[in-house]
Amino acid sequence: MDNKLAILGGSPAIAMDHDTFAQWPIYGEEEVEAVSELIRHHGLSSAHEGGPIVEFERAIAERWGVKHAIAHSSGTAALRSALFGVGVVRGDEVILQSAVHPFTCIPIVGCSAIPVFADIDPVTLTLDPTDVEKRITSRTKAIMVVHWKGMPADMDALLDIANRHGLKVVEDNCVSQGTLHRGRMCGTLGDVSAISFQDGKMTSGGEGGMLLTNSDACYQRAATLGHYERLEDLPDEKYRGVSGFSFGEKYRMATVTAAIGCVQMEHWDERLAIRKENDRNLGEVITEIVGFRAPEIPDYAESPFDRGFIRFRPDELGGISRETLLEALQAEGARVTSPARKASKIPHTDLPRSLHLHPVFTGNESGTGELLEEVLGSAAGEIVSGPGTLPVTEDPEVPYETIALPSFTRPAHELIVQYTLAFRKIALQANDLSVRVSSS
């Protein structure tokens, strides 16, 4: 192997094609046949009368270990129903982190409730419980907890806060399916949760989402928002009386999504195990190399490598920056990226993934903020937003001295070996990188 760094003209250490190992979702003839069966039997439209939607709900409820599951058209719709299910209505406040996909916040506004942005912990990138408690008022109804890309939020502290203040806890588990908190599945710890089946998620169906809860009352109330076809079977006469009507749009999942999801669930445990094994094997071999460390994690998390982060030590690598390290590794063929806040953008925009800085909340010369006032009334003006309000969220370098590794979806031993060689090359020749940077 050419030991000269690729960025300095050498050959890349990683020669294998990533595409097979990084493919996600994994669809095959089983999914094709499941969808074809629906078309053959004119089963593309379905109410709550058996079929793949009911089968999918049962499979998800069983795997997550919850009493109730309601299939939805999207994870966003499932969050909207979850909020309605725990009683969030106009004028209520819901605390959430700003450093998140907008789809976590949109359902709150959809309830005509007030989003209250809290800061994040710089290690976990999830809600900072101390900051959450500071933002509770007499109007606070719920905390929206996001488990962020393989890292569970601090549910011990957040549930304690919720219990002491009489608040509901809604878990957004869309991007952390299969993540455990003290051995329990995220999405089963609060009052209600939602998961997503969009193609990039652990459970894939193209689109779709699922509400999960152990609460009979939450399940029945949530069903009245957009699932009119199942209301006549509800045990509580109050909710059963809504039958023939609903309080929201039709949120029913497409049968095609459910059919694909049923097939995916047959392989779910195996594929999750492969991804976790690859993440941990890759992380462990890299941390044996001088200059690299396992990321810090709280004691309730399962593994330091499940979210694909690795820490580097500039003092052991010639003082190189994150940007230089990434450039050098990418030249070696590694698909590494920066998890820094400054590199995190709202999908389909160049806006930072910091909702409290979005023009909907801060306003702009075009009057975008006026639209929020039309939806929420005068309460829109009370939302704390803008620069300087959430210091950790706004820190461009958080998480410090950290890079993100790729996740491999098929057994990838040989590829991991090549990644090890790439990282070792960088570590052994880090001083050459420093000289290159200083002379450029």
DOFIDREN-714184 format. One line per 8 residues: number of its first residue (from 1); for each residue z, y, x of C-alpha. Coordinates in Angstrom, 3 decimals. Example, Ala and Ser with C-alpha at 12.3 -4.5 7.8 and 13.67 -1.06 7.14 Angstrom:
DOFIDREN-714184
1) 7.800,-4.500,12.300 | 7.140,-1.060,13.670
END
This chain:
DOFIDREN-714184
1) 0.000,0.000,0.000 | -0.817,3.530,1.190 | 2.599,5.116,1.847 | 1.257,8.660,1.941 | 2.218,10.616,-1.161 | -0.625,10.817,-3.663 | -0.003,14.531,-4.122 | -0.686,14.909,-0.377
9) -3.866,12.849,-0.473 | -2.591,9.271,-0.515 | -3.288,6.519,-3.043 | -1.219,6.359,-6.245 | 1.515,3.729,-6.273 | 0.876,2.935,-9.946 | -2.541,1.352,-10.455 | -1.975,-0.600,-13.670
17) -3.374,0.640,-16.967 | -0.511,1.912,-19.131 | -2.257,1.782,-22.496 | -1.486,-1.833,-23.376 | 2.168,-1.436,-22.424 | 2.599,1.925,-24.153 | 0.728,1.096,-27.371 | 2.615,2.105,-30.487
25) 2.560,1.248,-33.280 | 1.436,-2.325,-32.839 | -0.766,-3.325,-35.757 | -2.735,-6.564,-36.093 | -4.422,-8.936,-38.490 | -1.183,-9.501,-40.410 | -1.174,-5.857,-41.509 | -4.901,-6.005,-42.284
33) -4.364,-9.032,-44.489 | -1.357,-7.508,-46.277 | -3.345,-4.393,-47.193 | -6.422,-6.432,-48.110 | -4.329,-8.454,-50.529 | -3.323,-5.267,-52.336 | -6.953,-4.218,-52.677 | -8.072,-7.657,-53.859
41) -5.418,-7.690,-56.582 | -5.655,-3.986,-57.528 | -2.144,-3.408,-56.266 | -2.590,0.001,-54.657 | -0.485,1.727,-57.304 | 2.918,0.391,-58.229 | 6.044,1.412,-60.058 | 9.443,-0.235,-59.590
49) 8.363,-3.636,-60.883 | 8.425,-5.885,-57.865 | 5.780,-5.920,-55.172 | 5.875,-4.681,-51.574 | 7.952,-1.561,-52.280 | 10.886,-3.570,-53.588 | 10.426,-6.138,-50.828 | 10.444,-3.409,-48.189
57) 13.579,-1.788,-49.628 | 15.375,-5.131,-49.512 | 14.298,-5.787,-45.917 | 15.496,-2.366,-44.727 | 18.788,-2.552,-46.646 | 19.473,-5.984,-45.203 | 18.648,-5.006,-41.611 | 20.717,-1.808,-41.741
65) 23.472,-3.554,-43.666 | 23.689,-1.106,-46.558 | 23.974,-1.560,-50.300 | 21.122,0.695,-51.439 | 17.705,1.681,-50.098 | 15.144,3.870,-51.886 | 11.585,4.021,-50.554 | 10.058,7.496,-50.285
73) 6.727,9.082,-49.471 | 8.103,10.452,-46.182 | 11.263,10.762,-44.137 | 11.387,14.420,-45.160 | 11.347,13.433,-48.838 | 14.111,10.901,-48.171 | 16.246,13.639,-46.586 | 15.590,15.880,-49.595
81) 16.808,13.120,-51.907 | 19.782,12.432,-49.639 | 20.907,16.050,-49.880 | 20.508,16.001,-53.651 | 22.337,12.683,-53.749 | 25.472,14.156,-52.155 | 25.366,17.194,-54.438 | 23.761,19.921,-52.308
89) 22.451,22.637,-54.647 | 21.443,26.306,-54.601 | 23.758,28.473,-52.520 | 25.471,25.626,-50.676 | 25.511,25.692,-46.880 | 24.425,22.773,-44.723 | 25.181,22.780,-40.984 | 22.553,21.365,-38.638
97) 21.301,21.792,-35.107 | 18.497,24.224,-34.376 | 17.084,22.072,-31.560 | 15.306,19.638,-33.850 | 12.103,18.970,-35.742 | 11.656,21.453,-38.617 | 11.487,18.506,-41.020 | 15.272,18.211,-40.803
105) 15.719,21.768,-42.026 | 12.908,21.932,-44.585 | 14.708,19.682,-47.125 | 17.738,22.001,-46.968 | 15.602,24.992,-47.901 | 13.925,22.758,-50.499 | 17.321,22.417,-52.185 | 17.621,26.248,-52.184
113) 20.577,25.679,-49.871 | 21.378,27.704,-46.757 | 20.778,26.190,-43.298 | 23.555,27.093,-40.864 | 22.488,26.523,-37.273 | 25.005,25.125,-34.786 | 24.695,24.599,-31.056 | 24.146,21.318,-29.243
121) 26.042,19.450,-26.567 | 24.173,19.821,-23.248 | 24.574,16.121,-22.425 | 23.690,14.439,-25.713 | 21.405,17.178,-27.152 | 23.046,16.482,-30.508 | 25.446,18.590,-32.582 | 28.405,20.067,-30.736
129) 31.370,19.223,-33.019 | 33.428,22.174,-31.773 | 30.677,24.615,-32.704 | 30.131,22.872,-36.038 | 33.746,23.398,-37.080 | 33.561,27.100,-36.221 | 30.698,27.530,-38.701 | 32.366,25.976,-41.747
137) 32.943,28.338,-44.678 | 34.015,27.985,-48.281 | 30.356,27.400,-49.178 | 29.737,24.554,-46.730 | 28.809,21.347,-48.539 | 27.455,19.039,-45.860 | 26.695,18.404,-42.195 | 23.197,17.189,-41.362
145) 23.599,14.994,-38.272 | 20.557,14.157,-36.161 | 20.669,11.187,-33.807 | 18.232,12.432,-31.193 | 15.722,10.015,-29.676 | 18.047,7.166,-28.794 | 21.244,9.194,-28.390 | 23.767,9.000,-31.236
153) 25.642,12.114,-32.232 | 29.417,12.255,-31.811 | 30.161,10.648,-35.162 | 33.863,10.163,-34.413 | 34.402,13.909,-34.170 | 31.892,14.886,-36.862 | 33.280,12.445,-39.443 | 36.802,13.664,-38.664
161) 35.693,17.258,-39.261 | 33.946,16.266,-42.490 | 36.980,14.381,-43.769 | 39.361,17.243,-43.014 | 37.146,19.812,-44.724 | 35.908,17.676,-47.623 | 32.263,17.702,-46.495 | 29.476,15.176,-46.885
169) 27.654,13.773,-43.861 | 23.903,13.212,-44.061 | 22.370,11.322,-41.124 | 18.819,12.031,-40.014 | 18.057,8.721,-38.320 | 14.283,9.188,-38.294 | 13.832,9.300,-34.506 | 16.639,6.938,-33.452
177) 16.140,3.740,-35.413 | 17.983,0.847,-33.810 | 20.389,3.158,-31.967 | 24.025,2.067,-32.044 | 27.249,4.086,-32.157 | 30.178,1.960,-31.011 | 28.160,-1.103,-32.000 | 27.306,0.149,-35.498
185) 23.814,1.087,-36.552 | 23.170,4.816,-36.739 | 22.236,5.654,-40.290 | 25.166,3.665,-41.724 | 28.067,5.878,-40.629 | 27.865,8.870,-42.956 | 27.553,9.191,-46.720 | 23.777,8.769,-46.744
193) 20.904,8.685,-44.279 | 17.135,8.762,-44.026 | 14.639,7.034,-41.749 | 10.913,7.601,-41.298 | 7.940,5.251,-41.035 | 5.466,7.710,-39.564 | 3.400,6.034,-36.845 | 5.477,7.285,-33.916
201) 8.720,5.843,-35.292 | 10.375,2.517,-34.490 | 9.495,1.200,-37.969 | 5.862,2.099,-38.603 | 3.843,2.195,-41.794 | 1.567,5.176,-41.280 | 3.812,7.408,-43.368 | 6.829,6.978,-45.624
209) 10.593,7.081,-45.449 | 13.729,5.397,-46.775 | 17.056,6.658,-48.097 | 20.042,4.466,-47.182 | 23.524,4.598,-48.672 | 26.506,2.467,-49.646 | 27.503,4.920,-52.360 | 26.618,3.964,-55.942
217) 26.939,7.569,-57.087 | 24.746,8.938,-54.275 | 22.105,6.285,-54.918 | 21.927,7.002,-58.633 | 21.916,10.781,-58.293 | 19.242,10.618,-55.562 | 17.087,8.415,-57.766 | 16.986,11.104,-60.468
225) 15.256,13.521,-58.092 | 11.881,11.801,-57.980 | 12.077,8.140,-59.001 | 11.868,8.286,-62.773 | 10.485,4.734,-63.016 | 13.777,3.093,-61.981 | 16.292,5.209,-63.903 | 16.525,2.984,-66.979
233) 18.169,0.311,-64.821 | 20.948,2.537,-63.447 | 24.497,1.441,-64.396 | 25.937,4.939,-64.969 | 24.964,6.238,-68.403 | 24.889,9.837,-67.118 | 22.108,9.079,-64.649 | 20.435,6.487,-66.867
241) 20.092,9.200,-69.489 | 17.624,11.043,-67.220 | 15.160,8.150,-67.724 | 11.729,9.465,-68.679 | 12.347,12.655,-66.705 | 13.373,13.638,-63.160 | 14.647,16.687,-61.254 | 12.016,16.618,-58.532
249) 8.507,15.650,-57.615 | 7.419,12.025,-57.531 | 8.596,10.778,-54.140 | 7.531,7.148,-54.548 | 6.177,5.357,-51.474 | 2.567,4.129,-51.420 | 2.284,0.351,-51.712 | 0.041,0.273,-48.629
257) 2.864,1.758,-46.554 | 5.335,-0.753,-47.956 | 3.019,-3.699,-47.317 | 2.546,-2.673,-43.684 | 6.272,-2.010,-43.366 | 7.136,-5.498,-44.599 | 5.002,-7.029,-41.862 | 6.469,-4.689,-39.253
265) 10.010,-5.685,-40.194 | 9.193,-9.319,-39.380 | 8.776,-8.239,-35.730 | 11.307,-5.397,-35.708 | 14.175,-7.025,-33.802 | 11.905,-8.563,-31.191 | 10.053,-5.311,-30.512 | 13.231,-3.265,-30.400
273) 14.711,-5.713,-27.895 | 11.596,-5.492,-25.684 | 11.689,-1.695,-25.672 | 15.386,-1.599,-24.840 | 15.007,-4.219,-22.107 | 12.144,-2.274,-20.526 | 14.037,1.028,-20.755 | 17.118,-0.467,-19.133
281) 15.264,-2.414,-16.449 | 13.254,0.656,-15.461 | 16.312,2.891,-15.431 | 18.435,0.453,-13.469 | 15.920,-0.111,-10.663 | 15.284,3.623,-10.281 | 18.995,4.387,-9.982 | 19.148,2.060,-6.958
289) 16.919,4.540,-5.115 | 18.488,7.397,-3.155 | 18.275,10.665,-5.074 | 18.374,9.201,-8.590 | 21.300,8.571,-10.933 | 21.949,7.204,-14.391 | 22.354,10.024,-16.912 | 25.812,10.851,-18.179
297) 26.550,9.455,-21.637 | 29.572,9.484,-23.971 | 31.625,6.326,-24.352 | 30.323,5.655,-27.855 | 26.703,5.211,-26.664 | 25.382,1.767,-25.809 | 23.397,2.366,-22.599 | 22.558,5.345,-20.362
305) 18.886,4.350,-20.391 | 18.097,3.935,-24.093 | 16.623,7.426,-24.453 | 14.551,7.094,-21.299 | 16.262,9.773,-19.185 | 16.962,9.620,-15.473 | 18.833,12.191,-13.387 | 17.767,13.304,-9.935
313) 19.784,14.837,-7.110 | 17.935,17.787,-5.531 | 20.415,17.784,-2.636 | 19.308,14.233,-1.753 | 15.603,14.935,-2.322 | 14.994,17.862,-0.037 | 16.012,20.414,-2.659 | 12.883,19.878,-4.782
321) 12.681,21.270,-8.296 | 12.144,19.303,-11.480 | 8.595,20.677,-11.704 | 7.718,19.544,-8.161 | 9.241,16.115,-8.732 | 7.269,15.653,-11.934 | 4.034,16.780,-10.286 | 4.523,14.322,-7.439
329) 5.400,11.411,-9.719 | 2.480,12.144,-12.019 | 0.174,12.126,-8.997 | 1.491,8.630,-8.282 | 0.392,7.603,-11.790 | 3.779,7.829,-13.516 | 3.813,9.057,-17.102 | 6.943,11.129,-16.695
337) 7.669,14.362,-18.523 | 10.248,17.127,-18.696 | 12.909,16.912,-21.418 | 13.948,20.511,-20.670 | 14.463,22.793,-23.644 | 11.729,25.103,-22.340 | 9.203,22.255,-22.618 | 10.187,21.285,-26.171
345) 7.880,22.712,-28.827 | 7.661,22.527,-32.609 | 4.805,20.110,-33.418 | 1.396,21.739,-33.880 | 2.630,25.083,-32.522 | 3.526,26.765,-29.255 | 6.894,27.788,-30.704 | 10.094,26.569,-29.005
353) 11.885,23.747,-30.800 | 14.664,26.153,-31.724 | 14.516,26.782,-35.436 | 16.853,29.758,-35.301 | 14.134,31.555,-33.310 | 11.365,30.763,-35.799 | 9.817,33.790,-37.542 | 10.763,32.343,-40.928
361) 14.384,33.097,-39.969 | 14.017,35.992,-37.533 | 11.244,37.790,-39.375 | 8.191,39.429,-37.822 | 5.889,42.395,-38.327 | 3.758,40.349,-40.711 | 6.623,39.879,-43.169 | 7.012,36.108,-42.705
369) 10.782,36.365,-43.175 | 10.275,37.857,-46.628 | 8.999,34.499,-47.835 | 12.382,32.909,-47.092 | 14.106,35.603,-49.140 | 11.806,34.787,-52.060 | 12.985,31.174,-51.847 | 16.690,31.665,-51.113
377) 17.354,35.152,-52.436 | 19.716,37.527,-50.678 | 21.475,34.618,-48.940 | 18.478,34.404,-46.593 | 19.697,37.558,-44.913 | 23.030,35.914,-44.074 | 21.504,33.187,-41.893 | 22.552,33.742,-38.282
385) 19.409,33.579,-36.161 | 17.650,35.167,-33.237 | 18.180,35.158,-29.456 | 21.711,34.988,-28.104 | 23.251,33.059,-30.996 | 23.090,29.480,-29.608 | 23.517,29.561,-25.808 | 23.039,25.865,-25.052
393) 20.053,25.516,-27.372 | 18.502,28.563,-25.725 | 19.165,27.403,-22.151 | 15.650,26.598,-20.904 | 16.808,24.047,-18.303 | 19.017,21.827,-20.500 | 19.371,18.929,-19.778 | 19.784,19.832,-16.126
401) 18.188,17.840,-13.294 | 16.779,15.264,-15.694 | 13.336,13.795,-16.262 | 12.030,11.573,-19.070 | 10.534,8.153,-18.397 | 7.924,6.422,-20.553 | 8.883,3.693,-22.998 | 7.006,0.411,-22.742
409) 6.480,-1.632,-25.899 | 5.430,-4.935,-24.336 | 7.005,-6.907,-21.457 | 6.214,-4.744,-18.428 | 7.775,-6.302,-15.335 | 4.812,-5.691,-13.007 | 4.382,-2.101,-14.201 | 8.098,-1.448,-13.649
417) 7.726,-2.752,-10.085 | 4.959,-0.202,-9.484 | 7.125,2.571,-10.942 | 9.855,1.562,-8.524 | 7.414,1.914,-5.624 | 6.367,5.365,-6.851 | 9.943,6.625,-7.061 | 10.790,5.104,-3.681
425) 7.790,6.861,-2.086 | 9.025,10.187,-3.421 | 12.570,9.568,-2.223 | 11.488,8.591,1.286 | 9.147,11.555,1.676 | 10.974,14.216,-0.302 | 11.192,16.461,2.748 | 7.384,16.457,3.001
433) 7.286,17.726,-0.574 | 9.724,20.498,0.283 | 7.534,21.579,3.202 | 4.479,21.581,0.941 | 6.223,23.776,-1.616 | 7.627,26.205,0.949 | 4.227,26.610,2.623 | 2.257,27.067,-0.602
END
